[in-house]
């Protein structure tokens, strides 16, 4: 993927999670673990879908409520990525309903 930026959301969940997010299209996500083998967490409107590894508990990707047709990848879960070289875009998720 073209990591031209990562998003850092200030909502209570994202802030505590510490994720560096990057959105991708369906065809751009190729998980090594099948989705069916991951744990799914949903809350509030049940539109967002957070997928967790059943072994380690990490959240590598999710379907965001504001763009449920896309995947949000937690870039911190990717190997060999220089996190300090990627521009950060702040998102005010705390201001959304």
Protein Blocks (a to p, Z undefined) as FASTA:
>chain_A
ZZfbccddfbfklmmnopacddddfklpccfbdfklpccddehjlmaccdddfklopafb
dcdfklmmbccddfklpghiafklpccddddfklpZZ
